[in-house]
Amino acid sequence: MKKYKYLFLMTALFSFIFVAGCKNATNKEEKSESASEEQKEEVTEKSEESVPPNTLTPEEKKDGWVLLFDGKTTKGWRGYGKDHFPSGWEVVDGTLHCKGSGRGEAGSKEGGDIIYDKKFKDFDLKLDWKISKGGNSGIFYLAQETDKPIWATAPEMQVLDNERHPDAKLGKDGNRQAGSLYDLIPAKPQNAKPAGEWNHVEIIVYRGTVIHKMNGETVVEYHLWTPEWDTLVAHSKFPHYNPNWANVAEEGYIGLQDHGDDVWYRNIKIKVLD
């Protein structure tokens, strides 16, 4: 009997050691895989950070991305309703800089909103923006060039110093804060960086679906030309300025707003979605 008890105990001990060893090995493999994934992410982030501003990687070029701003000239850009590039904007340190005039939405007498002189339909747009203290600006898309201001036909991704500009507390539920579909849909989560820091944003337009991304997170999603869209716009201020505002065009210009404040843009790139 003692012999059998001894054999039973030894078998149980060996089984315990074997199972523990397997679990330890599995944990090590899982930790190794996790560390490997983290290293891959770090390498990717460092790779993106190492790319100079206003340039495309070989992968982006292969994937169909095109620069809208080369960091050196205003090529491709002009004033809204103008045939030239306004002196209220300048290229400085690899950025498109709107010189603050302190005139608010009226903009600089020598400035005004600017547009890229080509219409886009379905696209993926990426860019970086940095706003001054108390500043306000915006990114327009699907804009039409009429005798009215650009915002009379175009949706706008808000660019704002949320901490200081009064617009951050106006509107409804934060729908005038940075990243929002201006005065219509608030950006959630609200993850804009403070004035003086760069924000990376992305606007995707595809067959009526529109997505705003800011600093790596989706903050707005909506769908043009739907009953929900019509209702949303009907209860906003826009029909007062343009009764047909909800009928956003299928293709249009990309614009940057002069709201009287210093704002900088860079890394403006686009991919047409066929």
N, C-alpha and C positions, 0 to 999 in steps of 0.2 A: 504493500500500500504506500509506504514512504517513497518507494522508487517511482510509482506513478505520479504521486504529488510533486516530486522533484521534476519529473519530465513535463508535467503540466505547467509548473511555474516557469521553467526555462523556455517553454514554447511561447507562453504569454509574454515573457520579457522580450524575446526576440521579435515577436509580432509588434510589440509596442515600439521597439527601436526602429523597426523597418518602416512602420507607418509614420513615425515622427520624422525619420529621415526623408521620406517621400514628400511630406508636407513642407519641410524646410527647403527641399530642392525646388518644389513648386513655387514657394514664396520668393526664392531667389530668382527664379525665371521670370515671375511676374514683376518683381522689382527691376530686373534687368530690362524687360520689355518696356516698362513705364519710363525708366531712365532714358532708354533709347528714343522713345517718342518725344520726351521733353527735349533731348538733345537735338532731334530733328526740327522741332518747333523753334528752338533757339537759333539754329543755323539759318532757318528760313527768315526769321525776324532780322537777324544780323545781315543777311543777304539783301533784304529789302532796304534796310537802313544804309547799307553801303552804296546803294545806287544813287548817283548824284541827282539833285532835283532837276526836273524838266527833261528827263531822259527816259527812254524805254529800254527794258531788258530785252535780250534776244528772244526770250519766251513770249513777252508781250507783243513784239513785232510779228512773231510767227502766228500769234493768236488774233491778229487783226487790230491791235490798238494803234491809235494815231494821236500824236501830240497836237493840242490846239494852241499851245503857247510854248515857244522855244526857250524862254527865259532871257532872251536878248533883244527881241524886237516885238513890235505890235502886229506883225504879219497876220492877216486873216481877221483882225479886229477893227471895228469902226464904231462911231457913236450911233446910238439908236436915232433913226431919223436923220442921220448925217451921212455924208460921203467921205468923211475923214475921221481920224482918231483924235478925240478931244484932248486939249492940253491939261485938263484937270486930272488926267491920269498919266502915269509914267511907268517905265520899266526901271526898276531899281533892285539891285542885289538879287537878281533872278526871280523877281516877283512883278505882278501887275499891281500897281499901287494906286489907289484912289486917294488923292490929296484932300485931306479934310478941309472943308470950307466953313463949317459951322452953320450952314444954311439948311440943315435938315433935309426933308424929302425934296425940297426945291433943288438941291444939289448945287454944285459950283456953276457959276456963270460960264466958265470955260470947260465945264465937265459934262455931267449927265451920264445916263446909263450907257453901257457899251454892249455890243453883241458880236458874236462870231458870225462872219458873213457867209453862212451856209445853213440851210435848214436840215434838221435831222428828224427822223420818224421814230423807229424803235432803236434804242441805244442803251449803253451802259456808260455813264459819265462819272469820272473820278476827279477830285481836286482837293487841294488843301486851302484853308482860309485862316486868317489871323485878324482879329478885330482889335481896335484901339479901346481904351477905357471909355465906357459910356457910349460905344459905337453901335451903329446899325447899318446893315447892308442886306443883300439878298441874292440868290441865284435863281434866275428865271429859266424856264424851259417851255418848249412848244409855243414860243411867243410869235405873234404876228406884228408886222410893222404897219401901224396905222397912224392916223392923226391924233390918236389918244396915247396916254402914257403906256409903257410896256406892260404894266401890271393890269391894264384893262382887258388883256387877253391871255395872260400867262400865269400858270401856277408858279408859286415861289417857295423855295426852301429858305427859311429865315436864317440870317446870319446876325448874331446879336451878342452884346455883353449882357448876359442875363442878370448879373449882379447890380449893374448901375442904370441901364436904360429903362425908362418908364414902361416901354412896350412889354417888358417881361411880366408886368403885373396887370396889363390890360387884356382885352379879348376874353376868351373863355377857357378855363381849365388849362391855362399855360399855352394856348395855341398861337401865341406870338413870340414864344421863346425859340432859341436856336434849334435848328433842325426840323422845326415844325413845317407843315404845309400852312403857310402864313394865314392866320385868322380863320382857319378851318379845322385842322387836325393837329393836336399837340404831339410833340415828340416824346415818346415813352419807350424806354427810360430816357430821362433828361440827363445826358452824359457829356454835355459840352464842356470844354476846358475854359479856364478863365481868360479874360482879355490879355493879350500879349503872348498867348500860346497858340501853337498850330493845332487845328482840328482837321481830321481827314474825313471827307464825306463822299458819298456815292449816291447817284440818282439813276435808277433803272426804270426805263419806260418800255413796255412791251405789250402791244395790242390792247392798250387801255389800262393795264395794270401798272401802277406806279409805286415804287419803293424808295424810301429815303433811308440811307444808312449813315451813321455818324460814329466815328471812332470805333469801328468794328462791329457795331450793333444795329440791327434793324429798328428804326424808331418810328417810322410811318409806313403804312401800306393802305392804298385805296384803289378804286376802280372807276375810271372815267366812263361817262355816258350811260351809267346805270341809274335805275330809279333812286337808289340810295344816294348817289352822287348829286342828282338833280335836287333832291330834298335838302341835302347838306348845303348846297350853294344857295338855294332859295331862301334859307334862313340866315344867310350871311349878308354882309354889306355890299358884296360885289354886284348884284343885279341893279343896285342903285346907280352904279357907274356904267354898267354895260348889261342891258337886259338879257343878252345872249352869252353871258360870261361862262355858263355851264357847258356851252358847246365848244369846248377846247379843241383846237385843231389837231389833226392826226400827225402833222409835222410842223416844225417851227424852229425859231432861233433860240440859241442859248445866250442868256444875258447876265451881266453883273451890274449890280445897282450902285449908283452914287446916291447915298442918303446923307451926304454932307459930312461924313466921318472918315477918318483914316481906316483903310482896310487893305489887306494884302492877299493876293491869290497866287498860287503856284501849282505845279504838277497837274495841269489841266489836260486830261487825256480822255479819249472817247473810243468806244468800240461799237460799230453798227451791228445790230442784232438782226440778221436776215431771217 
